[in-house]
């Protein structure tokens, strides 16, 4: 039996769909701001580089990398994005540990797949007994609800 609680935590329930959705909406506004700043040098690169197919491929890869670093940094430094903090959610590995960069990578790739299939992986939370999305399962992690601050 694994101990997935710190001494200050009580057993937490898994996060449901609407709480996750609230955190995703909150985080999407923050991410838009980050992507806006990250995109600022792109026209300069376009002007300096010869128009080639690989330059066109680098832009989406660069923006996906920025998204991964945004989520990955938050997940690996406390298990919470700002949206997750607002909605009292925390990411934990199934063994109770803090998420690693490998966890963040699997989670991010799984979330991309979930989005590409019309969000089916996210909606899976509605039917899964453990309220886990596809990317939760693939990354061996879970989102829990934290108790209200006292």
C-alpha beads as a LAMMPS data file, in Angstrom:
LAMMPS data file: protein, C-alpha beads

150 atoms
149 bonds

1 atom types
1 bond types

-500.0 500.0 xlo xhi
-500.0 500.0 ylo yhi
-500.0 500.0 zlo zhi

Masses

1 110.0

Atoms # bond

1 1 1 0.000 0.000 0.000
2 1 1 1.422 3.383 -0.977
3 1 1 1.146 6.466 1.136
4 1 1 0.017 9.234 -1.166
5 1 1 -0.603 11.840 1.504
6 1 1 1.695 14.201 3.280
7 1 1 1.204 14.636 7.000
8 1 1 -0.872 17.798 6.437
9 1 1 -3.198 16.265 3.840
10 1 1 -6.316 14.229 4.356
11 1 1 -7.549 11.788 1.708
12 1 1 -8.702 13.874 -1.249
13 1 1 -11.373 13.167 -3.766
14 1 1 -10.661 13.155 -7.488
15 1 1 -11.518 16.314 -9.404
16 1 1 -14.671 16.262 -11.467
17 1 1 -15.254 17.510 -14.976
18 1 1 -16.600 21.005 -14.250
19 1 1 -13.897 21.911 -11.741
20 1 1 -11.265 20.784 -14.262
21 1 1 -13.011 22.768 -16.990
22 1 1 -12.923 25.897 -14.823
23 1 1 -9.186 25.490 -14.290
24 1 1 -8.639 24.875 -18.020
25 1 1 -10.526 28.048 -18.957
26 1 1 -8.548 30.072 -16.404
27 1 1 -5.247 28.602 -17.639
28 1 1 -6.160 29.179 -21.283
29 1 1 -6.357 32.945 -20.678
30 1 1 -2.937 32.878 -19.010
31 1 1 -1.499 30.724 -21.790
32 1 1 -2.800 33.124 -24.467
33 1 1 -0.786 35.890 -22.787
34 1 1 2.322 33.707 -22.651
35 1 1 1.913 32.693 -26.296
36 1 1 1.453 36.327 -27.294
37 1 1 4.816 37.201 -25.745
38 1 1 6.456 34.054 -27.120
39 1 1 5.211 34.864 -30.622
40 1 1 6.735 38.372 -30.656
41 1 1 10.098 37.299 -32.160
42 1 1 8.508 35.065 -34.824
43 1 1 8.048 37.829 -37.447
44 1 1 11.717 38.774 -37.008
45 1 1 12.755 35.178 -37.649
46 1 1 10.432 35.058 -40.659
47 1 1 12.042 38.169 -42.120
48 1 1 15.577 36.913 -41.513
49 1 1 15.098 33.319 -42.676
50 1 1 14.613 32.112 -46.197
51 1 1 11.087 30.824 -46.754
52 1 1 11.494 27.122 -46.314
53 1 1 9.212 24.329 -45.283
54 1 1 11.205 23.599 -42.132
55 1 1 10.732 27.208 -40.934
56 1 1 6.972 26.763 -41.318
57 1 1 7.203 23.541 -39.316
58 1 1 9.323 25.140 -36.602
59 1 1 6.662 27.707 -35.671
60 1 1 4.046 25.223 -34.433
61 1 1 6.739 23.101 -32.776
62 1 1 8.080 26.213 -31.013
63 1 1 4.598 27.208 -29.805
64 1 1 3.878 23.658 -28.614
65 1 1 7.191 23.702 -26.746
66 1 1 6.191 26.980 -25.077
67 1 1 2.865 25.388 -24.038
68 1 1 4.657 22.323 -22.690
69 1 1 7.109 24.442 -20.721
70 1 1 4.220 26.521 -19.319
71 1 1 2.294 23.517 -18.041
72 1 1 5.343 21.386 -17.262
73 1 1 6.948 24.019 -15.080
74 1 1 3.803 24.507 -13.012
75 1 1 3.129 20.771 -12.742
76 1 1 6.681 19.968 -11.646
77 1 1 6.887 22.918 -9.226
78 1 1 4.028 22.293 -6.831
79 1 1 1.643 20.308 -9.030
80 1 1 -0.591 23.282 -9.772
81 1 1 -1.052 25.760 -12.578
82 1 1 -2.554 29.108 -11.581
83 1 1 -5.958 27.901 -12.758
84 1 1 -5.591 24.757 -10.675
85 1 1 -4.722 26.895 -7.631
86 1 1 -7.838 29.003 -8.180
87 1 1 -9.989 25.858 -8.343
88 1 1 -8.101 24.095 -5.497
89 1 1 -6.769 21.288 -7.689
90 1 1 -3.417 19.545 -7.533
91 1 1 -1.690 17.087 -9.816
92 1 1 -0.204 14.023 -8.122
93 1 1 1.434 10.912 -9.448
94 1 1 -0.487 7.737 -8.644
95 1 1 2.174 6.805 -6.089
96 1 1 1.500 10.121 -4.304
97 1 1 4.712 11.795 -5.376
98 1 1 5.199 15.147 -6.994
99 1 1 5.002 15.115 -10.797
100 1 1 8.275 14.758 -12.694
101 1 1 9.127 16.189 -16.114
102 1 1 8.460 12.727 -17.550
103 1 1 4.991 12.817 -15.978
104 1 1 4.434 16.288 -17.429
105 1 1 5.570 15.124 -20.865
106 1 1 3.247 12.130 -20.958
107 1 1 0.404 14.253 -19.599
108 1 1 0.957 16.983 -22.185
109 1 1 1.141 14.529 -25.101
110 1 1 -1.944 12.720 -23.806
111 1 1 -3.817 16.005 -23.521
112 1 1 -2.907 16.844 -27.127
113 1 1 -4.324 13.508 -28.259
114 1 1 -7.426 14.139 -26.162
115 1 1 -7.944 17.514 -27.858
116 1 1 -7.301 16.161 -31.338
117 1 1 -10.093 13.606 -30.883
118 1 1 -12.638 16.378 -30.254
119 1 1 -11.932 16.455 -26.523
120 1 1 -13.044 12.862 -25.982
121 1 1 -10.167 12.213 -23.580
122 1 1 -11.299 15.102 -21.391
123 1 1 -14.953 14.076 -21.454
124 1 1 -13.829 10.626 -20.283
125 1 1 -13.825 12.085 -16.742
126 1 1 -17.634 12.002 -16.889
127 1 1 -17.746 8.205 -17.296
128 1 1 -14.568 7.046 -15.560
129 1 1 -15.226 5.680 -12.029
130 1 1 -12.009 7.335 -10.777
131 1 1 -12.806 10.604 -12.611
132 1 1 -9.628 10.310 -14.651
133 1 1 -9.071 11.612 -18.153
134 1 1 -7.002 9.762 -20.721
135 1 1 -3.945 11.864 -19.992
136 1 1 -4.310 11.060 -16.271
137 1 1 -4.157 7.373 -17.050
138 1 1 -1.326 7.619 -19.588
139 1 1 0.837 9.741 -17.289
140 1 1 0.004 7.643 -14.205
141 1 1 -1.241 10.733 -12.426
142 1 1 -4.454 12.184 -11.059
143 1 1 -6.004 15.511 -10.214
144 1 1 -7.272 15.861 -6.666
145 1 1 -9.395 18.496 -4.976
146 1 1 -7.706 20.250 -2.073
147 1 1 -9.606 21.237 1.074
148 1 1 -10.642 24.868 1.482
149 1 1 -8.031 27.090 3.114
150 1 1 -8.774 27.514 6.782

Bonds

1 1 1 2
2 1 2 3
3 1 3 4
4 1 4 5
5 1 5 6
6 1 6 7
7 1 7 8
8 1 8 9
9 1 9 10
10 1 10 11
11 1 11 12
12 1 12 13
13 1 13 14
14 1 14 15
15 1 15 16
16 1 16 17
17 1 17 18
18 1 18 19
19 1 19 20
20 1 20 21
21 1 21 22
22 1 22 23
23 1 23 24
24 1 24 25
25 1 25 26
26 1 26 27
27 1 27 28
28 1 28 29
29 1 29 30
30 1 30 31
31 1 31 32
32 1 32 33
33 1 33 34
34 1 34 35
35 1 35 36
36 1 36 37
37 1 37 38
38 1 38 39
39 1 39 40
40 1 40 41
41 1 41 42
42 1 42 43
43 1 43 44
44 1 44 45
45 1 45 46
46 1 46 47
47 1 47 48
48 1 48 49
49 1 49 50
50 1 50 51
51 1 51 52
52 1 52 53
53 1 53 54
54 1 54 55
55 1 55 56
56 1 56 57
57 1 57 58
58 1 58 59
59 1 59 60
60 1 60 61
61 1 61 62
62 1 62 63
63 1 63 64
64 1 64 65
65 1 65 66
66 1 66 67
67 1 67 68
68 1 68 69
69 1 69 70
70 1 70 71
71 1 71 72
72 1 72 73
73 1 73 74
74 1 74 75
75 1 75 76
76 1 76 77
77 1 77 78
78 1 78 79
79 1 79 80
80 1 80 81
81 1 81 82
82 1 82 83
83 1 83 84
84 1 84 85
85 1 85 86
86 1 86 87
87 1 87 88
88 1 88 89
89 1 89 90
90 1 90 91
91 1 91 92
92 1 92 93
93 1 93 94
94 1 94 95
95 1 95 96
96 1 96 97
97 1 97 98
98 1 98 99
99 1 99 100
100 1 100 101
101 1 101 102
102 1 102 103
103 1 103 104
104 1 104 105
105 1 105 106
106 1 106 107
107 1 107 108
108 1 108 109
109 1 109 110
110 1 110 111
111 1 111 112
112 1 112 113
113 1 113 114
114 1 114 115
115 1 115 116
116 1 116 117
117 1 117 118
118 1 118 119
119 1 119 120
120 1 120 121
121 1 121 122
122 1 122 123
123 1 123 124
124 1 124 125
125 1 125 126
126 1 126 127
127 1 127 128
128 1 128 129
129 1 129 130
130 1 130 131
131 1 131 132
132 1 132 133
133 1 133 134
134 1 134 135
135 1 135 136
136 1 136 137
137 1 137 138
138 1 138 139
139 1 139 140
140 1 140 141
141 1 141 142
142 1 142 143
143 1 143 144
144 1 144 145
145 1 145 146
146 1 146 147
147 1 147 148
148 1 148 149
149 1 149 150
